[in-house]
């Protein structure tokens, strides 16, 4: 009989537990599940795993989950949570924008990757919404609490042990919910809030729209530390940076980790640009302080992009995107810097994306051109070689310079093909000059650290055979002295030296090209740091740094090359310091295509340069 009573009372408890629940929670869970299924379908569609009709079928199911929450009978309860309503409306607008793209674009189109990234942004907020909804529906009114307590006390006499276990289970579930909510809104490594936490904070200050700014920070030099000392050491660096940022926050500000080595800060109560610029400079100063970990002293800098919400109609995601664009502009400067977002940055970003999308085609169809500039020995004012650079005459943007082409090639994974094409084409041109002008001419070709592998070694051997040029006439100038990559390529570099190819380290005398590389990389030439000539021109007396670099190279038996000699005054100043260098620059000749440079060479070997 007691068992029957217990079962009866248990059923009453279950009815009470179920009574406050509405179907809103179920609908939110279904929305979350269909969101994940639709993203999976898109990813399979890109890889050819499913057909378009299956993706559209998945889309229709996903779309059907929105009207239930936004217009159905559950709308009344759902409208009580303004942040939830805003989140679902945002996602619904994003989903509606996707349908015409699914119909019009092939699966290989690059926009599918962007669609997946944009949809993935909503994964964490949806998870948070599910948790919130279940927590809301698990709250009982006072009357229900009293009835439930009375039934629990009555039932405890019959199944006390079961009640104790159930209570423990409930505590564990609640605790697990708290943990899941924390993890959904926080970065596991640093403990800082993540992008989902940023969304919640922005929603909380929505009433202060126009009085906040978003800063995006990216660490400079972190990748080298990560590659050199390992990811565990890099994680410790990120934790130190996170602690330093938290130490600079006011109670009204908010710092998050976006991922990797990127952080974001929301600065509230902002009334002018000066409020942001002063704060950004303090952040740079605190991050640049040395870090001593495991007996090593490390330095990192930071590039900061700033976008203010003052007088802007954009939502917080748009302002975050503007700050991110400004951050990439700040990274163009050497060292730590901050930049405010400007309207022209959007145009620069669009230009960058267009060049990236068209570069491989331009390279494959040989739409690039090669330009040459002479290398002159100041000891006798004679032309000893030529440096080659690639340029691209774009139909919309005009000439795109070599340095930008290298960055584009790295970004789209085509740097090896690009530099191989430059080397092959320029070597054939050098062959023609050696037959028509002089056999003593050298050719300087810039290569990246990532290009120096066994396949490149095979290419160099083939180029030397086909062009019939002596190996020592070819100078490979390593333009990014990335120490870990170079050390991984020591065998290839030594083999290049064994067959006679000359090597040069670029930007020598700067932090990017440490002296210790000379102990492991067998080079014959050094390219002076970009600032050496600028220091000389700006000094009233002979520049001690330039003199020390010349002396250092001479003691090592290496030839120093300097570029940036822009006029005859620069040339005269340089000759007062030393004539034991090779120079390049506008003072000698402008960059010219092969046909014009051929005429220059023919004239130069008939009379002195200066």
BAVOKE-172774 format. One record per residue (C-alpha): residue number from 1; residue in three letters; z, x, y. Coordinates in Angstrom, 1 decimal, m for minus. Example, Ala and Ser with C-alpha at 12.3 -4.5 7.8 and 13.67 -1.06 7.14 Angstrom:
  num  residuo      pz      px      py
    1      Ala     7.8    12.3    m4.5
    2      Ser     7.1    13.7    m1.1
//
This chain:
  num  residuo      pz      px      py
    1      Unk     0.0     0.0     0.0
    2      Unk     0.9     2.8     2.4
    3      Unk    m2.5     4.4     1.7
    4      Unk    m4.2     1.1     2.7
    5      Unk    m2.2     0.9     5.9
    6      Unk    m3.0     4.5     6.6
    7      Unk    m6.7     4.0     6.1
    8      Unk    m6.6     0.9     8.4
    9      Unk    m4.7     2.8    11.1
   10      Unk    m7.1     5.7    10.8
   11      Unk   m10.1     3.3    11.3
   12      Unk    m8.5     2.0    14.4
   13      Unk    m8.1     5.5    15.8
   14      Unk   m11.7     6.3    15.0
   15      Unk   m12.8     3.1    16.9
   16      Unk   m10.7     4.2    19.9
   17      Unk   m12.2     7.7    19.7
   18      Unk   m15.7     6.3    19.7
   19      Unk   m15.1     3.6    22.2
   20      Unk   m15.4     5.6    25.4
   21      Unk   m18.6     7.4    24.2
   22      Unk   m21.9     6.3    25.6
   23      Unk   m25.3     7.1    24.4
   24      Unk   m25.8     9.4    27.5
   25      Unk   m24.5    12.4    25.6
   26      Unk   m26.9    11.7    22.8
   27      Unk   m29.8    11.5    25.3
   28      Unk   m28.8    14.8    26.9
   29      Unk   m28.6    16.5    23.6
   30      Unk   m32.1    15.1    22.6
   31      Unk   m33.5    16.4    26.0
   32      Unk   m32.0    19.9    25.2
   33      Unk   m33.5    19.9    21.7
   34      Unk   m36.9    18.8    22.8
   35      Unk   m36.9    21.4    25.6
   36      Unk   m36.4    24.2    23.0
   37      Unk   m39.0    22.7    20.6
   38      Unk   m41.6    22.5    23.4
   39      Unk   m41.0    26.1    24.4
   40      Unk   m41.4    27.2    20.7
   41      Unk   m44.6    25.2    20.5
   42      Unk   m46.0    26.9    23.6
   43      Unk   m45.2    30.3    22.2
   44      Unk   m46.8    29.5    18.8
   45      Unk   m49.9    28.1    20.7
   46      Unk   m50.3    31.4    22.6
   47      Unk   m50.2    33.3    19.2
   48      Unk   m52.7    30.9    17.6
   49      Unk   m50.0    29.4    15.3
   50      Unk   m50.6    25.8    16.3
   51      Unk   m53.4    23.7    17.8
   52      Unk   m53.5    22.2    21.2
   53      Unk   m53.0    18.7    19.9
   54      Unk   m49.7    19.7    18.3
   55      Unk   m48.6    21.2    21.6
   56      Unk   m49.6    18.0    23.5
   57      Unk   m47.7    15.9    20.8
   58      Unk   m44.6    18.0    21.4
   59      Unk   m45.1    17.6    25.2
   60      Unk   m45.3    13.8    24.9
   61      Unk   m42.0    13.7    22.9
   62      Unk   m40.3    16.0    25.5
   63      Unk   m41.6    13.9    28.4
   64      Unk   m40.3    10.7    26.8
   65      Unk   m36.7    12.0    27.0
   66      Unk   m36.6    11.8    30.8
   67      Unk   m37.1     8.1    31.5
   68      Unk   m34.1     7.3    29.3
   69      Unk   m31.8     9.3    31.6
   70      Unk   m33.5     8.7    34.9
   71      Unk   m34.5     5.0    34.6
   72      Unk   m33.0     3.5    31.4
   73      Unk   m29.7     1.7    30.8
   74      Unk   m27.8     4.9    30.7
   75      Unk   m28.9     5.7    34.2
   76      Unk   m25.8     4.1    35.8
   77      Unk   m23.4     6.5    34.0
   78      Unk   m25.6     9.5    34.4
   79      Unk   m26.0     9.0    38.2
   80      Unk   m22.2     9.7    38.6
   81      Unk   m22.9    13.4    38.1
   82      Unk   m25.1    14.5    41.1
   83      Unk   m25.6    18.0    39.8
   84      Unk   m26.8    16.7    36.4
   85      Unk   m29.2    14.2    38.1
   86      Unk   m30.7    17.0    40.3
   87      Unk   m31.1    19.3    37.3
   88      Unk   m33.0    16.7    35.2
   89      Unk   m35.2    15.8    38.2
   90      Unk   m36.1    19.5    38.8
   91      Unk   m36.9    19.9    35.1
   92      Unk   m38.9    16.6    35.0
   93      Unk   m41.0    17.8    38.1
   94      Unk   m41.6    21.1    36.3
   95      Unk   m42.7    19.3    33.1
   96      Unk   m45.1    17.0    35.0
   97      Unk   m46.8    20.0    36.6
   98      Unk   m47.4    21.5    33.1
   99      Unk   m49.6    18.7    31.7
  100      Unk   m52.9    19.5    33.6
  101      Unk   m52.4    23.2    32.8
  102      Unk   m52.2    22.4    29.1
  103      Unk   m55.4    20.5    29.3
  104      Unk   m57.4    23.0    31.4
  105      Unk   m56.3    26.5    30.3
  106      Unk   m56.9    28.4    27.1
  107      Unk   m53.9    29.7    25.2
  108      Unk   m54.6    33.3    26.1
  109      Unk   m54.3    32.6    29.8
  110      Unk   m51.6    34.6    31.6
  111      Unk   m50.1    31.5    33.2
  112      Unk   m48.7    30.4    29.8
  113      Unk   m46.3    33.3    29.9
  114      Unk   m45.2    32.2    33.4
  115      Unk   m44.8    28.6    32.1
  116      Unk   m42.5    29.8    29.3
  117      Unk   m40.4    31.9    31.6
  118      Unk   m40.0    29.0    34.1
  119      Unk   m39.0    26.6    31.3
  120      Unk   m36.5    29.2    29.8
  121      Unk   m34.7    29.2    33.2
  122      Unk   m33.4    25.7    32.3
  123      Unk   m32.0    26.6    28.9
  124      Unk   m28.6    27.7    30.1
  125      Unk   m28.2    24.8    32.7
  126      Unk   m29.1    22.2    30.0
  127      Unk   m26.5    23.8    27.6
  128      Unk   m24.0    23.5    30.4
  129      Unk   m25.0    19.9    31.0
  130      Unk   m24.4    19.0    27.3
  131      Unk   m21.0    20.5    27.4
  132      Unk   m20.1    18.7    30.7
  133      Unk   m21.3    15.4    29.3
  134      Unk   m19.2    15.6    26.1
  135      Unk   m16.2    16.6    28.2
  136      Unk   m16.7    13.6    30.5
  137      Unk   m17.1    11.2    27.6
  138      Unk   m14.0    12.6    25.9
  139      Unk   m11.6    11.5    28.7
  140      Unk    m9.6     8.4    27.9
  141      Unk    m8.0     6.0    30.4
  142      Unk    m4.2     5.5    30.4
  143      Unk    m4.3     2.3    28.4
  144      Unk    m6.3     3.9    25.6
  145      Unk    m4.1     7.0    25.6
  146      Unk    m1.0     4.8    25.1
  147      Unk    m2.5     2.8    22.2
  148      Unk    m3.8     6.0    20.6
  149      Unk    m0.4     7.6    20.8
  150      Unk     1.3     4.6    19.2
  151      Unk    m1.2     4.6    16.4
  152      Unk    m0.8     8.4    15.9
  153      Unk     3.0     8.1    15.7
  154      Unk     2.7     5.3    13.2
  155      Unk     0.2     7.2    11.1
  156      Unk     2.1    10.5    11.2
  157      Unk     4.7     9.1     8.8
  158      Unk     2.0     8.6     6.2
  159      Unk    m0.2    11.6     6.7
  160      Unk     1.8    14.0     8.9
  161      Unk     0.2    17.1     7.4
  162      Unk    m3.3    15.7     8.2
  163      Unk    m2.3    15.0    11.8
  164      Unk    m1.0    18.5    12.3
  165      Unk    m4.2    20.0    10.9
  166      Unk    m6.3    17.6    13.0
  167      Unk    m4.4    18.6    16.1
  168      Unk    m5.0    22.2    15.5
  169      Unk    m8.6    21.5    14.9
  170      Unk    m8.9    19.7    18.2
  171      Unk    m7.2    22.6    20.1
  172      Unk    m9.7    25.0    18.5
  173      Unk   m12.6    22.8    19.4
  174      Unk   m11.4    22.5    23.0
  175      Unk   m10.9    26.2    23.2
  176      Unk   m14.3    26.8    21.7
  177      Unk   m15.8    24.5    24.3
  178      Unk   m14.2    26.5    27.1
  179      Unk   m15.4    29.8    25.6
  180      Unk   m19.0    28.4    25.2
  181      Unk   m18.9    27.2    28.8
  182      Unk   m17.7    30.6    30.0
  183      Unk   m20.4    32.4    28.0
  184      Unk   m23.1    30.0    29.3
  185      Unk   m22.3    30.9    32.9
  186      Unk   m21.2    34.6    32.6
  187      Unk   m22.8    37.9    31.7
  188      Unk   m21.2    39.2    28.5
  189      Unk   m21.4    42.9    29.5
  190      Unk   m20.0    42.9    33.1
  191      Unk   m18.1    39.6    33.1
  192      Unk   m20.0    38.6    36.3
  193      Unk   m21.5    35.1    36.6
  194      Unk   m25.2    34.9    35.4
  195      Unk   m28.2    33.0    36.7
  196      Unk   m26.7    29.7    35.5
  197      Unk   m23.5    30.5    37.4
  198      Unk   m25.6    31.3    40.4
  199      Unk   m27.1    27.8    40.2
  200      Unk   m23.7    26.1    40.1
  201      Unk   m22.4    28.1    43.1
  202      Unk   m25.5    27.3    45.2
  203      Unk   m25.0    23.6    44.4
  204      Unk   m21.4    23.9    45.5
  205      Unk   m22.5    25.2    48.9
  206      Unk   m25.4    22.9    49.3
  207      Unk   m23.7    21.3    52.3
  208      Unk   m23.8    24.6    54.0
  209      Unk   m27.5    24.9    53.7
  210      Unk   m28.8    27.2    56.4
  211      Unk   m25.6    29.3    56.5
  212      Unk   m26.2    31.6    53.5
  213      Unk   m28.4    34.5    52.4
  214      Unk   m29.4    35.8    49.0
  215      Unk   m29.6    39.5    48.3
  216      Unk   m31.3    40.9    45.2
  217      Unk   m30.3    44.5    44.2
  218      Unk   m32.1    46.8    41.8
  219      Unk   m30.6    50.2    40.9
  220      Unk   m32.6    53.4    41.6
  221      Unk   m32.3    56.1    39.0
  222      Unk   m30.7    54.0    36.4
  223      Unk   m33.6    54.1    33.9
  224      Unk   m33.4    58.0    33.9
  225      Unk   m29.7    57.8    33.1
  226      Unk   m30.2    55.2    30.4
  227      Unk   m33.0    57.3    28.8
  228      Unk   m31.1    60.6    29.0
  229      Unk   m27.6    59.6    27.9
  230      Unk   m28.2    56.4    25.9
  231      Unk   m27.6    52.7    26.4
  232      Unk   m23.9    52.8    25.9
  233      Unk   m23.5    55.2    28.8
  234      Unk   m25.9    53.0    30.8
  235      Unk   m23.7    50.0    30.1
  236      Unk   m20.7    51.8    31.5
  237      Unk   m22.6    52.6    34.7
  238      Unk   m23.5    48.9    35.0
  239      Unk   m19.8    48.0    34.7
  240      Unk   m18.8    50.5    37.4
  241      Unk   m21.5    49.1    39.7
  242      Unk   m20.3    45.5    39.0
  243      Unk   m16.7    46.5    39.8
  244      Unk   m17.8    48.1    43.1
  245      Unk   m19.8    45.1    44.1
  246      Unk   m16.9    42.7    43.3
  247      Unk   m14.7    44.9    45.5
  248      Unk   m16.9    44.3    48.5
  249      Unk   m17.1    40.5    48.1
  250      Unk   m15.2    38.2    50.5
  251      Unk   m13.6    35.0    49.0
  252      Unk   m16.6    33.0    50.2
  253      Unk   m19.3    35.3    48.7
  254      Unk   m20.6    35.4    45.2
  255      Unk   m22.1    38.2    43.0
  256      Unk   m24.0    37.7    39.7
  257      Unk   m25.9    39.9    37.3
  258      Unk   m29.5    38.7    36.9
  259      Unk   m30.2    41.0    33.9
  260      Unk   m31.0    44.6    33.3
  261      Unk   m30.0    46.6    36.3
  262      Unk   m30.6    43.7    38.8
  263      Unk   m27.8    41.9    40.6
  264      Unk   m27.8    39.2    43.2
  265      Unk   m25.3    38.3    46.0
  266      Unk   m25.0    35.0    47.9
  267      Unk   m23.5    35.8    51.3
  268      Unk   m22.2    32.6    53.0
  269      Unk   m21.2    31.9    56.6
  270      Unk   m24.3    33.8    57.8
  271      Unk   m25.3    33.2    61.3
  272      Unk   m27.7    36.2    62.1
  273      Unk   m29.6    39.0    60.5
  274      Unk   m27.0    41.5    61.6
  275      Unk   m24.5    39.8    59.3
  276      Unk   m26.7    40.7    56.4
  277      Unk   m28.0    44.1    57.4
  278      Unk   m24.5    45.5    58.0
  279      Unk   m23.3    44.1    54.6
  280      Unk   m26.4    45.5    52.8
  281      Unk   m25.7    49.0    54.2
  282      Unk   m22.1    48.9    53.0
  283      Unk   m23.3    48.0    49.6
  284      Unk   m25.7    50.9    49.6
  285      Unk   m22.9    53.3    50.7
  286      Unk   m20.5    52.1    48.0
  287      Unk   m23.0    52.2    45.1
  288      Unk   m24.3    55.7    46.1
  289      Unk   m20.8    57.2    45.6
  290      Unk   m20.8    59.6    42.6
  291      Unk   m19.6    58.2    39.3
  292      Unk   m17.8    60.5    36.9
  293      Unk   m17.9    59.3    33.3
  294      Unk   m17.3    61.3    30.1
  295      Unk   m17.4    64.6    32.0
  296      Unk   m20.7    63.8    33.6
  297      Unk   m21.2    63.1    37.3
  298      Unk   m24.0    60.6    37.9
  299      Unk   m25.6    59.1    41.0
  300      Unk   m27.5    55.9    41.4
  301      Unk   m28.9    54.3    44.5
  302      Unk   m30.1    50.7    45.2
  303      Unk   m32.9    48.8    46.8
  304      Unk   m31.9    45.5    48.4
  305      Unk   m34.1    42.6    49.3
  306      Unk   m32.7    39.9    51.6
  307      Unk   m33.8    36.4    52.3
  308      Unk   m31.9    34.1    54.7
  309      Unk   m31.7    30.4    54.3
  310      Unk   m31.7    29.9    58.1
  311      Unk   m34.3    27.3    59.1
  312      Unk   m36.0    27.3    55.7
  313      Unk   m37.1    24.3    53.7
  314      Unk   m37.2    26.1    50.4
  315      Unk   m34.7    25.5    47.7
  316      Unk   m32.5    28.3    46.4
  317      Unk   m35.0    29.4    43.8
  318      Unk   m37.6    29.9    46.5
  319      Unk   m35.2    31.9    48.6
  320      Unk   m34.2    34.0    45.5
  321      Unk   m37.9    34.7    44.9
  322      Unk   m38.4    35.8    48.5
  323      Unk   m35.4    38.2    48.2
  324      Unk   m36.9    39.6    45.0
  325      Unk   m40.2    40.2    46.7
  326      Unk   m38.4    42.0    49.6
  327      Unk   m36.5    44.1    47.0
  328      Unk   m39.8    45.4    45.6
  329      Unk   m40.9    46.3    49.1
  330      Unk   m37.6    48.2    49.6
  331      Unk   m38.3    50.2    46.4
  332      Unk   m41.5    51.6    48.1
  333      Unk   m39.2    53.6    50.3
  334      Unk   m37.8    56.9    48.9
  335      Unk   m34.1    56.5    48.3
  336      Unk   m31.8    53.5    48.9
  337      Unk   m33.0    50.9    51.4
  338      Unk   m32.8    47.3    52.3
  339      Unk   m35.6    45.0    53.6
  340      Unk   m35.7    41.4    54.9
  341      Unk   m38.3    39.1    53.5
  342      Unk   m41.3    38.7    55.8
  343      Unk   m44.2    36.3    55.5
  344      Unk   m46.7    39.1    54.9
  345      Unk   m44.7    40.1    51.8
  346      Unk   m46.0    37.0    50.0
  347      Unk   m49.6    38.1    50.8
  348      Unk   m48.8    41.6    49.5
  349      Unk   m47.3    40.1    46.3
  350      Unk   m50.4    37.9    45.8
  351      Unk   m52.6    41.0    46.4
  352      Unk   m50.7    43.0    43.8
  353      Unk   m51.0    40.2    41.2
  354      Unk   m54.8    39.9    41.8
  355      Unk   m55.3    43.6    41.5
  356      Unk   m53.3    43.7    38.3
  357      Unk   m55.4    40.9    36.7
  358      Unk   m58.7    42.5    37.7
  359      Unk   m58.0    46.2    37.1
  360      Unk   m58.8    46.5    33.4
  361      Unk   m62.1    44.8    33.9
  362      Unk   m62.9    47.1    36.9
  363      Unk   m62.0    50.1    34.7
  364      Unk   m64.1    48.9    31.8
  365      Unk   m67.1    48.2    33.9
  366      Unk   m66.8    51.6    35.8
  367      Unk   m66.4    50.0    39.2
  368      Unk   m64.0    52.8    40.2
  369      Unk   m65.3    55.8    42.2
  370      Unk   m64.2    59.4    42.3
  371      Unk   m63.4    61.3    45.5
  372      Unk   m62.8    65.0    45.9
  373      Unk   m60.9    67.3    48.4
  374      Unk   m61.1    71.1    48.5
  375      Unk   m58.3    73.5    47.6
  376      Unk   m58.3    76.6    49.8
  377      Unk   m56.5    79.9    49.3
  378      Unk   m55.0    80.9    52.7
  379      Unk   m55.1    84.6    51.7
  380      Unk   m58.9    84.7    52.3
  381      Unk   m59.7    81.1    53.5
  382      Unk   m62.0    80.5    50.5
  383      Unk   m62.4    77.3    48.5
  384      Unk   m60.9    77.9    45.0
  385      Unk   m61.1    74.5    43.6
  386      Unk   m61.3    70.7    44.1
  387      Unk   m58.8    67.9    43.5
  388      Unk   m60.0    64.6    42.2
  389      Unk   m58.8    61.1    43.0
  390      Unk   m60.0    57.7    41.9
  391      Unk   m60.5    54.8    44.4
  392      Unk   m61.6    51.2    43.9
  393      Unk   m63.8    49.3    46.4
  394      Unk   m62.4    45.8    45.9
  395      Unk   m64.5    43.0    47.2
  396      Unk   m61.6    41.4    49.0
  397      Unk   m59.2    44.2    50.0
  398      Unk   m61.5    47.2    50.5
  399      Unk   m60.7    50.6    49.3
  400      Unk   m57.6    50.8    47.0
  401      Unk   m56.2    54.3    47.0
  402      Unk   m55.4    56.5    44.0
  403      Unk   m51.6    56.3    44.2
  404      Unk   m51.7    52.5    44.1
  405      Unk   m54.2    52.6    41.2
  406      Unk   m51.7    54.8    39.2
  407      Unk   m49.0    52.2    39.8
  408      Unk   m51.3    49.3    38.9
  409      Unk   m52.4    51.2    35.7
  410      Unk   m48.7    51.7    34.7
  411      Unk   m47.9    48.1    35.4
  412      Unk   m50.7    46.7    33.2
  413      Unk   m50.3    49.3    30.5
  414      Unk   m53.7    51.0    31.2
  415      Unk   m52.5    54.4    32.6
  416      Unk   m53.8    56.4    29.6
  417      Unk   m57.2    54.8    29.7
  418      Unk   m57.4    55.2    33.5
  419      Unk   m56.4    58.9    33.6
  420      Unk   m58.6    59.7    30.6
  421      Unk   m61.6    58.2    32.4
  422      Unk   m60.8    60.2    35.6
  423      Unk   m60.5    63.5    33.6
  424      Unk   m63.7    62.9    31.6
  425      Unk   m65.8    61.9    34.6
  426      Unk   m64.5    64.7    36.9
  427      Unk   m65.1    67.3    34.2
  428      Unk   m68.7    66.4    33.9
  429      Unk   m69.0    66.7    37.7
  430      Unk   m67.4    70.1    37.6
  431      Unk   m69.9    71.2    35.0
  432      Unk   m72.7    70.3    37.5
  433      Unk   m71.1    72.2    40.3
  434      Unk   m70.6    75.3    38.2
  435      Unk   m74.3    75.3    37.5
  436      Unk   m75.4    74.6    41.0
  437      Unk   m72.8    76.2    43.3
  438      Unk   m70.3    78.6    41.6
  439      Unk   m68.8    79.1    38.1
  440      Unk   m65.4    80.0    39.7
  441      Unk   m64.5    76.5    40.9
  442      Unk   m61.3    74.9    39.5
  443      Unk   m60.6    71.2    39.0
  444      Unk   m57.1    69.7    39.6
  445      Unk   m56.6    66.3    37.8
  446      Unk   m53.3    64.4    38.0
  447      Unk   m51.7    63.0    34.8
  448      Unk   m48.5    61.1    34.2
  449      Unk   m45.8    62.2    31.8
  450      Unk   m46.5    59.2    29.6
  451      Unk   m50.1    60.4    29.1
  452      Unk   m49.1    63.7    27.5
  453      Unk   m49.3    62.9    23.8
  454      Unk   m51.4    64.0    20.8
  455      Unk   m54.3    61.7    21.6
  456      Unk   m54.5    63.2    25.1
  457      Unk   m54.6    66.7    23.6
  458      Unk   m57.6    65.6    21.4
  459      Unk   m59.3    64.2    24.6
  460      Unk   m58.8    67.5    26.5
  461      Unk   m60.3    69.5    23.7
  462      Unk   m63.3    67.2    23.6
  463      Unk   m63.8    67.3    27.4
  464      Unk   m63.7    71.1    27.4
  465      Unk   m66.3    71.3    24.7
  466      Unk   m68.6    68.7    26.2
  467      Unk   m68.4    70.0    29.8
  468      Unk   m68.6    73.7    28.8
  469      Unk   m65.9    74.6    31.3
  470      Unk   m63.4    77.3    30.8
  471      Unk   m59.9    75.9    30.0
  472      Unk   m58.2    77.9    32.8
  473      Unk   m60.5    76.2    35.3
  474      Unk   m58.8    72.8    34.5
  475      Unk   m55.5    72.3    36.2
  476      Unk   m53.4    69.3    34.9
  477      Unk   m51.0    68.2    37.7
  478      Unk   m48.0    66.3    36.2
  479      Unk   m47.3    63.8    38.9
  480      Unk   m44.1    62.2    37.6
  481      Unk   m41.7    64.8    36.3
  482      Unk   m39.7    62.4    34.2
  483      Unk   m37.6    64.9    32.3
  484      Unk   m36.9    63.0    29.0
  485      Unk   m40.6    62.1    28.7
  486      Unk   m41.7    65.7    29.4
  487      Unk   m39.2    67.2    27.0
  488      Unk   m40.5    64.8    24.3
  489      Unk   m44.0    66.2    25.1
  490      Unk   m43.1    69.9    25.0
  491      Unk   m45.2    70.5    21.9
  492      Unk   m48.3    68.9    23.4
  493      Unk   m47.8    70.8    26.7
  494      Unk   m47.4    74.2    24.9
  495      Unk   m50.6    73.5    22.9
  496      Unk   m52.4    72.8    26.1
  497      Unk   m51.2    76.2    27.4
  498      Unk   m52.2    77.8    24.1
  499      Unk   m55.8    76.7    24.5
  500      Unk   m55.8    78.0    28.1
  501      Unk   m55.4    74.8    30.2
  502      Unk   m53.5    75.4    33.5
  503      Unk   m50.5    73.2    34.3
  504      Unk   m48.8    72.2    37.6
  505      Unk   m45.6    70.4    38.4
  506      Unk   m45.9    67.9    41.3
  507      Unk   m43.4    67.3    44.1
  508      Unk   m41.6    70.6    43.4
  509      Unk   m38.5    71.1    45.5
  510      Unk   m37.3    67.5    45.4
  511      Unk   m34.7    65.8    43.2
  512      Unk   m37.6    64.3    41.1
  513      Unk   m38.6    67.7    39.9
  514      Unk   m35.4    69.7    38.8
  515      Unk   m35.5    73.5    38.6
  516      Unk   m34.4    73.4    34.9
  517      Unk   m37.8    72.0    33.9
  518      Unk   m39.3    75.5    34.6
  519      Unk   m37.2    76.9    31.7
  520      Unk   m39.0    74.5    29.2
  521      Unk   m42.4    73.7    30.7
  522      Unk   m44.9    76.6    30.9
  523      Unk   m46.6    76.0    34.2
  524      Unk   m48.8    78.2    36.4
  525      Unk   m48.8    76.1    39.6
  526      Unk   m46.3    74.2    41.7
  527      Unk   m47.2    71.4    44.1
  528      Unk   m44.8    71.4    47.0
  529      Unk   m42.6    68.4    47.7
  530      Unk   m44.2    65.9    50.1
  531      Unk   m41.7    66.6    52.8
  532      Unk   m42.2    70.3    53.1
  533      Unk   m45.1    70.1    55.6
  534      Unk   m43.4    67.3    57.5
  535      Unk   m40.3    69.5    57.9
  536      Unk   m42.4    72.4    59.1
  537      Unk   m44.2    70.3    61.7
  538      Unk   m41.0    68.8    63.0
  539      Unk   m39.1    72.1    63.3
  540      Unk   m39.0    74.3    66.4
  541      Unk   m38.8    77.4    64.2
  542      Unk   m40.2    78.4    60.8
  543      Unk   m38.9    76.0    58.2
  544      Unk   m36.3    77.8    56.0
  545      Unk   m36.9    75.3    53.1
  546      Unk   m40.6    76.0    53.0
  547      Unk   m40.0    79.8    53.2
  548      Unk   m37.5    79.6    50.4
  549      Unk   m40.0    77.6    48.2
  550      Unk   m42.8    80.1    48.8
  551      Unk   m40.5    83.0    48.0
  552      Unk   m39.2    81.2    44.8
  553      Unk   m42.7    80.5    43.5
  554      Unk   m43.8    84.1    44.3
  555      Unk   m40.8    85.6    42.4
  556      Unk   m41.6    83.5    39.4
  557      Unk   m45.3    84.5    39.5
  558      Unk   m46.5    81.0    40.2
  559      Unk   m48.9    79.8    42.8
  560      Unk   m47.6    77.2    45.3
  561      Unk   m50.0    74.5    46.4
  562      Unk   m49.3    72.4    49.6
  563      Unk   m50.9    69.2    50.7
  564      Unk   m50.5    67.3    53.9
  565      Unk   m52.1    69.9    56.1
  566      Unk   m53.6    67.4    58.5
  567      Unk   m54.9    69.4    61.4
  568      Unk   m55.6    72.9    62.7
  569      Unk   m52.2    73.1    64.4
  570      Unk   m50.5    72.5    61.0
  571      Unk   m52.7    75.1    59.4
  572      Unk   m51.7    77.7    62.1
  573      Unk   m48.0    77.0    61.7
  574      Unk   m48.3    77.3    57.9
  575      Unk   m50.1    80.7    58.2
  576      Unk   m47.2    82.0    60.3
  577      Unk   m44.8    81.2    57.4
  578      Unk   m47.0    82.5    54.5
  579      Unk   m50.6    83.0    53.5
  580      Unk   m49.7    83.2    49.8
  581      Unk   m50.3    79.5    49.2
  582      Unk   m53.2    77.2    48.4
  583      Unk   m53.6    74.2    50.7
  584      Unk   m55.2    70.8    50.7
  585      Unk   m55.5    68.3    53.6
  586      Unk   m57.6    66.9    56.4
  587      Unk   m57.4    70.2    58.2
  588      Unk   m59.7    71.6    55.5
  589      Unk   m61.9    68.5    54.8
  590      Unk   m61.6    64.8    54.2
  591      Unk   m61.8    63.2    50.8
  592      Unk   m65.4    62.7    49.9
  593      Unk   m67.5    61.3    47.0
  594      Unk   m69.3    63.7    44.8
  595      Unk   m72.6    63.7    46.6
  596      Unk   m71.1    64.5    50.0
  597      Unk   m68.6    67.0    48.5
  598      Unk   m71.5    68.9    46.8
  599      Unk   m73.0    69.5    50.3
  600      Unk   m69.7    70.7    51.5
  601      Unk   m69.4    73.2    48.6
  602      Unk   m72.9    74.6    49.1
  603      Unk   m72.1    75.2    52.8
  604      Unk   m68.6    76.6    52.1
  605      Unk   m69.9    79.3    49.7
  606      Unk   m72.3    80.5    52.4
  607      Unk   m69.6    81.0    55.1
  608      Unk   m65.8    81.1    55.5
  609      Unk   m63.8    77.9    55.7
  610      Unk   m62.0    79.0    58.9
//
